Amino acid sequence: AVPYPPPPAISYHIHIVFDLADPTSLPAAIALRDAAREQFSYLLGPDCDGRYDNGRLCLIFDHEISEVLVGGPFFSGEWSMFVPVSYSNAVLFWFTQHYKSVPTASLLLHPNTGYEYEDHGEWALWAGGAQAINMVIFDQGT
């Protein structure tokens, strides 16, 4: 069971989730990722190849943007950014202004507390409409 009070967010992930079947979405998603790299170039560290404990703002490269991530949790195209808490305000505001440049896109912001089920489900925020994700890969309350 999740302790009460719940643990604090040690960082966040921002995901741009989009439909790979729409031929306009992939190029737009790549363009948005490039724009984010430029916008935050003064803050970004090297790209992350892992998803957690990076301690720095970085774009996550754990799969090709043109493919669905094997093993989930997403059923569609997505790319993501690791966001330390100290950068969350600036980064989230920019993404809420720009994610709609990708047709079919939704923006997912979720904390990283160590409770992945709750982080991706109960404590997640969606803009542009929630997308289906595979929650069975996470253990609730652990």
N, C-alpha and C positions, 0 to 999 in steps of 0.2 A: 504494500500500500504506500502511496505517496505520503511523506511526512507532512504534518501540519505545524507551522505554515509551510507551504511549498518551498522548495529550494530556489535561490535567486538565479537569474539568468547569468551565466558566465560569459556568454556571447550570443550572437544571433546568426541565422542564415537568412539570406534573401534569395528566393528562387523566382525566376521568370519561367513560367510553365506555359507551353504553347502546343498547338496541334501540328504535328509534323506532316499530316496529310494535306494541310493547306499550303500550296506552293509558295505563297507570299510570306508565310510566317518564319521559315528558317532564315532567309536572307535578312529579314527585319530583326530577328533575334540576334544574329551575328552582329548586325550594325549597332544594336543597343548595347551588346557586350563591349564592342569597341568604343562606343561613346562613354560607357561607364569607366573603362580603362583610362580614357583620356581625362574625363571629369575628375577622377580621383587619383591621377598619376602622382601627385605630390604626397599622397598618403599610402598608396599601394605598395606592398612588399612583393616579392616574387610570387608567382602563381602557386597555389596550394595543390598538392596531389592527394592530400587527405582531407577529411571533412571536419576534424575537431582539433582543438587545442593548438591553433596556429598562433594565437597571441598577437596577430597583426591583421590588418585589412588585406584581403587577397581574394582573387578570383579562384574558384575551385574547379580544377580540371580532373575529374574522376571518370569521365567518359567523353566520347565525341558528341558534340552538340547536335549532330545530325542523326543520332541514334538514341533510343530509349535506354536508360541506365539499367543494365542487367541486374536483377535482384531487387529492383525497386528503390524507393517506394512509388515512383512516378510511372504512370502508364503512357505518358506522352513525352514530348520534347521538353527539356528544361536545361537551364544553366543556373549557376548559383555563385554567391559571394559569401565569404566568411567575414562577419562584422563584429569586432570587439565592441563591448557596451559603450565605450567612450566615443565611438564614431556613429552610433546608431541613429541619432537625430539627423545629422547631415545626410547620411546615406539614404535613409528611408524617405526623407522629403524629396530628394532628387528622383528616386525610383517611382514614387507615387505620381510625379509630374511626367515621367517619360515611358512607363511600361506600356501604355496604350499605343505606342508607335509600332508594336508588334501585333498584327491581326491575330485574333483568337487568344491573346495573352491574358494570364492572370498573374498577380504578384502574390507570393506567399512569404510572409515574415513569421519565423518561429524562433523561440528562444532555444538555447542549448543549456539545459539544466542537468542533463544526465538521464532524464526520464523521457526517452524518445517517443513513446506512445503519446504521452500527454503533450510533449513539445510539438509534435506534428498534428495533433488532433485538438485536444481541449484548449491548449494555450496558443494555437496558431491564429494568425490574422490573414485574411484573404482580401485582396482588392481585385475587382474585375470578375468576381464569381469564383466560388470554391471549385476546385477540380477534384476528381476522384483520385485518391492515392491508396496504395496497398498497405493498410494498417496492420495486417496480420504478420508482417515481418518484425513488428515491435512487440515487446512484452509490456502489458499494462501494469503500472504500479511498481516497476523495477528500473 
